[in-house]
Amino acid sequence: MAGRQRLDQVDAMRPIKQAGVVSTHTIIAFTPWTARAYSNGTLLLLHVSRDAFFFISACMLTYAYYDLKRTQLRRFYWRRFVSVGIPYLCWNVIYFLWFLYVLHQTRYANPLRAAQSFGRQLEVGYDQLYFLIVIMEFYLLFPLVLMLLKKTKGHHGLVLAVAFVVQVGVSIGMHWHLFPAMMTAGQYAQQDPLNYVLYLVGGAIVACHMTTVHDWVVRNKVLVIYFTFLGLIFAEGVYFMARDGITKDLGSGSDPFQPSVIPFNVGILACVYLVGMWLVQPQRSWRIKAAARIGSDDSYGIYLAQMIFITALASLGWEKFAVRTPFWVWLPLTVAIAYLGCIALTALLARTPLAVPLTGRKQAPWRTLLPRLTAPPMPETAESGPTRPMTAQAVAAMSRSTADPGGTARAADPADLADPGEASVPAERGGLVAPSAGQSGRDPA
């Protein structure tokens, strides 16, 4: 694989989607029953955070490993196991012990019962950890996805259309229980990659046309925002029509597996990309860019550890606080506690020998724990222009400066990543040039 250049705007998307994940679990955990009608309408939209997780992971993985050869599969799967498999195992153990010995919310008659319960937890994943099951399933299918993309080169629009039709069909079958009970009402519905086929396949296809997609989204940002707003109105309209008993023919409830939310999901992914572009543009203040960097580096840790803080608050009676205060007080406060708590915990864990299994990051030195409180010195260069895709020559020069002796950029190591999806991608492949945020590639560690 050729030299890689870091996509800062994609990195900046990660903390945004993690905020959506934390908000989802916060609403589920603490919303009073009297406000469930409106909270469910919010959850309907926030569920897109899971689709964003899969889309970004599939996109960056495909971009980074499009030229993966059969002889490289062993190394590829070992890296995937390090970046996803080991954190999955470790955090399932942590959550199992957390509820058993810290919160004292679970009890077992004997060690055999405890072992059976833990085995079941490993099978389906504790709470949000099922995301990693889906990603690992995608890893197993990834060579076949690459084969499909290469065989259908020049016809990716048709492949995307088929994926869209399949997504709509699967959503209809899931929401109206047209599939076997194990798929719809069983324990495996969330872990089935078929439920996310549009976002997984769509992410892989976008990776093959990154520059074209980047240019189109930036050029048509007003249209993207308008389309997303219409998708929001449609999804919420379907929800409230069902809630008020008008009709349930188009969908109902906060179920994420229903076709009414697909247009909004697609639109909001493009909007989040635009926000990521805004966050890392050269004219942003160093504080904004530093906050985006911290959120990006710690995003995987936020995802993994969020339920530690949410369940801790629940054990302290936070529900009573939520009942007595308006939602615009308790909701952002709770999200902030969980989010910032995860950042602090991840920052600490990332500086221990357990950095890779617990945070997905390469171990960092303790001297880097506290963030810089002053603006970094400005280089003596001409003022940067507007953000746009870099030239192949510039990207090649940057990739040489970050490549290791083996010819692979350091950022390609999953242990350096803050998310299962690769943020460091080939700078050029088949005439495509990675869009840049106007900054040089950086060491993600």
C-alpha positions in Angstrom: 0.0 0.0 0.0 1.3 3.4 -0.9 2.0 6.4 1.3 -0.9 7.6 3.4 -2.2 11.1 4.2 -4.4 11.7 7.2 -8.0 12.9 6.5 -8.4 15.5 9.2 -12.0 16.3 8.3 -13.0 12.6 8.7 -11.2 12.6 12.1 -13.3 15.6 13.1 -16.5 13.7 12.3 -15.7 11.0 14.9 -16.4 13.1 18.1 -19.6 14.4 16.5 -21.0 10.9 15.9 -19.8 9.8 19.4 -21.8 12.7 20.9 -24.8 11.2 19.1 -24.1 7.8 20.6 -23.7 9.2 24.2 -26.9 11.3 23.8 -28.8 8.2 22.6 -27.9 6.2 25.7 -28.4 9.2 28.0 -32.0 9.7 26.7 -32.8 6.0 27.0 -31.4 5.9 30.6 -32.8 9.0 32.2 -35.8 10.4 30.2 -38.9 10.4 32.5 -41.9 8.4 31.3 -44.0 11.6 31.0 -41.6 12.8 28.2 -41.2 9.5 26.3 -43.3 10.6 23.4 -40.9 13.4 22.5 -37.8 11.6 23.5 -38.6 8.8 21.2 -38.9 11.3 18.3 -35.4 12.5 19.2 -34.1 8.9 19.4 -35.4 8.2 16.0 -33.0 10.8 14.6 -30.1 10.1 17.0 -29.9 6.4 15.9 -28.1 7.6 12.8 -25.0 7.7 15.0 -24.7 3.9 14.5 -25.0 4.2 10.8 -22.4 6.9 10.8 -20.1 4.6 12.7 -20.4 1.9 10.1 -20.2 4.3 7.1 -17.0 6.0 8.3 -15.4 2.7 9.3 -16.2 1.0 5.9 -15.2 4.1 3.9 -11.8 4.6 5.6 -11.0 0.9 5.7 -11.7 0.5 1.9 -9.7 3.6 1.1 -6.7 2.4 3.1 -6.8 -1.2 1.9 -8.2 -1.0 -1.6 -5.0 -2.6 -3.0 -5.0 -5.4 -0.3 -3.4 -8.6 -1.7 -4.1 -12.1 -0.7 -0.6 -12.5 0.8 -1.4 -9.5 3.1 -4.6 -11.0 4.6 -2.9 -12.5 7.6 -1.4 -9.2 8.6 -4.6 -7.4 7.8 -6.7 -9.6 10.1 -4.2 -9.5 12.9 -4.3 -5.7 12.8 -8.1 -5.8 12.8 -8.0 -8.2 15.8 -5.7 -5.8 17.7 -7.8 -2.7 16.9 -11.2 -4.2 17.5 -11.2 -7.8 18.8 -9.0 -7.2 21.8 -10.9 -4.0 22.9 -14.1 -5.9 22.5 -13.0 -8.7 24.7 -11.5 -6.3 27.3 -14.5 -4.0 27.6 -16.9 -6.9 27.9 -14.8 -8.1 30.8 -14.8 -4.6 32.3 -18.6 -4.2 32.1 -19.2 -7.7 33.4 -17.1 -7.0 36.5 -18.4 -3.4 36.8 -22.0 -4.5 37.4 -20.9 -7.5 39.5 -18.4 -6.0 41.9 -18.7 -2.2 41.6 -22.4 -1.4 41.2 -23.5 -4.7 42.7 -26.4 -4.9 40.2 -25.9 -8.5 39.2 -25.7 -11.7 41.2 -25.2 -15.3 40.2 -26.1 -18.5 42.1 -22.8 -20.1 41.3 -19.7 -19.6 39.1 -21.3 -21.7 36.3 -24.2 -19.3 36.0 -21.8 -16.4 35.9 -19.7 -18.0 33.2 -22.9 -18.7 31.1 -24.0 -15.1 31.5 -20.6 -13.8 30.5 -20.5 -16.2 27.5 -23.9 -14.8 26.4 -22.6 -11.3 26.8 -19.6 -12.1 24.6 -22.0 -13.5 22.0 -24.1 -10.4 21.6 -21.9 -7.7 23.1 -22.7 -5.5 26.1 -25.0 -2.6 25.1 -23.1 -0.5 22.5 -20.4 -3.0 21.9 -22.5 -4.8 19.3 -21.1 -2.1 16.9 -17.8 -3.9 17.0 -19.5 -7.2 16.2 -20.9 -5.7 13.0 -17.5 -4.2 12.1 -15.8 -7.6 12.7 -18.4 -9.2 10.4 -17.6 -6.6 7.8 -13.9 -7.4 8.2 -14.6 -11.1 7.4 -16.5 -10.1 4.2 -14.1 -7.3 3.3 -12.1 -9.3 0.6 -15.4 -10.1 -1.1 -16.4 -6.5 -1.0 -13.1 -5.5 -2.6 -13.7 -8.1 -5.3 -17.1 -6.7 -5.9 -15.9 -3.1 -6.2 -13.1 -4.1 -8.6 -15.4 -6.3 -10.8 -18.0 -3.6 -11.0 -15.6 -0.7 -11.6 -17.5 1.9 -13.7 -20.8 0.7 -12.4 -20.6 1.6 -8.8 -23.7 3.8 -9.2 -25.7 0.6 -9.9 -24.2 -1.2 -7.0 -25.1 1.7 -4.7 -28.7 1.6 -6.1 -29.0 -2.1 -5.4 -27.6 -1.5 -1.8 -30.3 1.2 -1.3 -33.1 -1.1 -2.5 -31.8 -3.9 -0.2 -31.6 -1.4 2.7 -35.2 -0.3 2.1 -36.4 -3.9 1.7 -34.6 -5.1 4.9 -35.9 -2.1 6.8 -39.5 -2.9 5.7 -39.0 -6.6 6.7 -37.5 -5.7 10.1 -40.0 -3.0 11.1 -43.1 -5.0 10.1 -41.7 -8.3 11.3 -41.7 -10.0 7.9 -38.5 -11.9 8.6 -38.0 -14.8 11.0 -38.3 -13.9 14.7 -34.6 -14.3 15.3 -33.9 -11.5 12.8 -36.6 -9.1 13.9 -37.4 -9.7 17.6 -34.5 -11.8 18.7 -31.2 -11.0 20.3 -29.3 -10.8 16.9 -31.2 -8.0 15.1 -28.7 -5.3 16.0 -25.7 -7.5 15.2 -26.9 -8.4 11.6 -24.8 -6.5 9.0 -27.7 -6.7 6.6 -29.4 -4.0 8.6 -26.6 -1.6 7.7 -25.9 -2.7 4.1 -26.4 0.8 2.6 -23.9 2.4 5.0 -21.3 -0.3 4.8 -21.4 -0.8 1.0 -22.0 3.0 0.5 -19.0 3.8 2.6 -16.9 1.5 0.6 -18.1 3.0 -2.7 -17.5 6.5 -1.5 -13.9 5.5 -0.7 -13.4 4.7 -4.4 -14.6 8.2 -5.4 -13.4 10.2 -2.5 -12.3 13.3 -4.4 -15.5 13.3 -6.6 -17.8 13.0 -3.6 -15.8 15.6 -1.6 -16.1 18.1 -4.4 -19.8 17.4 -4.9 -20.7 17.7 -1.2 -18.8 21.0 -0.8 -20.1 22.5 -4.1 -23.7 21.5 -3.2 -23.7 22.1 0.5 -26.9 24.2 0.4 -28.7 21.4 -1.4 -27.3 18.8 1.1 -28.7 20.8 4.1 -32.0 21.4 2.4 -32.4 17.6 1.6 -31.4 16.7 5.2 -34.0 19.1 6.5 -36.7 17.6 4.3 -35.6 14.1 5.5 -35.9 15.2 9.1 -39.4 16.6 8.5 -40.5 13.4 6.8 -39.1 11.1 9.5 -40.7 13.1 12.3 -43.9 13.5 10.4 -44.2 9.7 10.0 -43.4 9.3 13.7 -46.0 11.8 14.9 -48.7 10.5 12.5 -48.2 7.0 14.0 -48.2 8.4 17.5 -51.4 10.3 17.0 -53.1 7.3 15.4 -53.4 8.7 11.9 -51.5 5.9 10.2 -48.7 3.4 10.8 -48.3 2.4 7.2 -45.1 4.4 6.8 -43.5 3.5 10.1 -43.9 4.0 13.9 -42.0 4.5 17.1 -38.3 5.1 17.4 -37.3 1.9 15.7 -34.1 2.6 13.7 -34.9 -0.2 11.3 -37.6 1.5 9.3 -37.4 3.1 5.8 -38.7 6.5 6.8 -35.4 7.5 8.4 -33.1 6.5 5.5 -33.2 9.9 3.6 -32.4 11.8 6.8 -29.6 9.3 7.7 -27.9 9.8 4.3 -28.3 13.6 4.4 -27.0 14.0 7.9 -23.8 12.0 7.1 -23.0 14.6 4.4 -23.8 17.4 6.8 -21.5 16.0 9.4 -18.8 15.8 6.8 -19.3 19.5 6.1 -19.0 20.2 9.8 -15.8 18.2 9.9 -14.5 20.3 7.0 -15.4 23.5 8.9 -13.7 22.4 12.1 -10.3 21.8 10.5 -10.0 24.6 8.0 -6.8 26.7 8.4 -8.7 29.9 9.5 -10.2 28.1 12.5 -8.8 29.2 15.9 -6.1 26.9 17.4 -8.5 26.2 20.3 -11.2 24.8 17.9 -8.7 22.7 16.1 -7.2 21.5 19.4 -10.6 20.5 20.7 -11.4 18.6 17.4 -8.0 16.8 17.7 -8.7 15.8 21.3 -12.2 14.6 20.4 -10.8 12.7 17.5 -8.0 11.0 19.4 -10.3 10.0 22.2 -13.4 9.1 20.2 -12.9 5.4 20.3 -12.4 5.6 24.1 -15.6 7.7 24.4 -17.5 4.9 22.5 -16.0 2.1 24.7 -16.3 3.7 28.1 -19.5 5.8 27.9 -21.7 3.4 29.8 -19.3 3.4 32.8 -20.3 7.0 33.5 -24.0 6.7 32.5 -24.6 3.6 34.7 -22.6 5.2 37.5 -24.9 8.3 37.4 -27.9 6.0 37.3 -26.7 4.2 40.4 -26.4 7.5 42.2 -30.1 8.3 41.5 -29.6 10.6 38.6 -33.1 9.8 37.4 -34.6 11.8 40.2 -32.6 14.8 39.1 -33.9 14.3 35.5 -37.5 14.2 36.8 -37.1 17.5 38.7 -35.3 19.5 36.1 -36.2 20.5 32.5 -34.7 18.4 29.7 -32.6 21.4 28.5 -30.7 21.2 31.8 -30.3 17.6 32.6 -29.7 16.3 29.1 -26.7 18.5 28.0 -25.3 18.2 31.6 -25.5 14.4 31.6 -24.0 14.2 28.1 -21.2 16.5 29.1 -20.4 14.5 32.2 -20.2 11.2 30.3 -18.5 12.7 27.3 -15.8 14.7 29.2 -15.4 11.9 31.7 -14.6 9.5 28.9 -12.1 11.9 27.4 -10.3 12.1 30.8 -10.4 8.4 31.3 -9.2 7.7 27.8 -6.4 10.2 28.1 -5.2 8.5 31.3 -5.5 4.9 29.9 -3.7 5.9 26.6 -0.6 6.6 28.7 -0.5 3.2 30.3 0.7 -0.2 28.9 -2.9 -1.0 28.4 -3.4 1.8 25.8 -4.0 -0.4 22.8 -6.5 -2.9 24.3 -8.5 -0.3 26.2 -8.4 2.7 23.9 -7.3 1.5 20.5 -4.5 4.0 20.7 -0.7 3.7 20.8 0.7 4.5 24.2 1.4 8.2 24.6 4.0 9.8 27.0 2.7 11.2 30.2 4.2 14.6 29.4 1.5 15.0 26.7 -1.4 14.5 29.2 -2.3 18.1 29.7 -3.4 20.0 26.6 -1.5 23.1 25.4 -2.9 26.2 27.0 -1.3 28.7 24.5 -1.5 28.9 20.8 1.2 26.9 19.0 3.8 29.0 17.1 2.8 29.9 13.6 5.0 28.7 10.7 6.5 31.3 8.5 4.6 30.4 5.4 2.1 32.1 3.1 -1.5 32.2 4.3 -3.3 29.0 3.5 -6.0 29.1 0.9 -9.5 27.5 1.0 -9.8 23.9 1.9 -9.6 21.7 -1.2 -8.2 18.3 -2.4 -4.4 18.4 -2.4 -2.3 17.8 -5.5 -0.8 14.3 -5.9 2.8 15.8 -5.6 2.0 17.5 -2.3 0.5 14.4 -0.9 3.4 12.2 -2.0 5.8 14.6 -0.3 3.8 14.4 2.9 3.5 10.7 2.8 7.3 10.3 2.4 7.8 12.3 5.6 5.6 10.0 7.7 6.5 6.6 6.2 8.4 4.1 8.2 11.4 2.0 6.7 9.0 -0.6 5.6 7.2 1.8 3.3 4.0 2.0 5.3 2.9 5.2 6.9 2.9 5.0 10.7 -0.7 6.1 10.8 -1.7 2.8 9.2 -1.1 0.9 12.4 -4.5 0.2 14.0 -2.9 0.7 17.4 -2.4 4.3 16.4 -6.1 4.8 15.5 -8.9 6.3 17.5 -11.5 4.3 15.8 -11.9 0.9 14.0 -12.2 2.8 10.7 -8.9 3.8 9.2 -8.4 7.6 9.3 -5.1 7.4 7.4 -5.7 6.6 3.8 -3.7 6.2 0.6 -2.9 9.6 -0.8 -3.5 8.6 -4.4 -5.0 5.5 -6.1 -6.1 5.2 -9.6 -6.1 8.9 -10.2 -7.9 9.8 -7.0 -6.4 12.2 -4.6 -7.5 12.3 -0.9 -9.1 15.6 0.0 -7.1 17.5 2.6 -8.2 19.8 5.4 -5.4 22.2 4.5 -3.1 20.7 7.1 -0.1 18.4 6.8 -0.5 14.8 7.8 0.2 14.2 11.5 1.1 11.3 13.7 -2.2 10.1 15.2 -0.4 8.9 18.3 
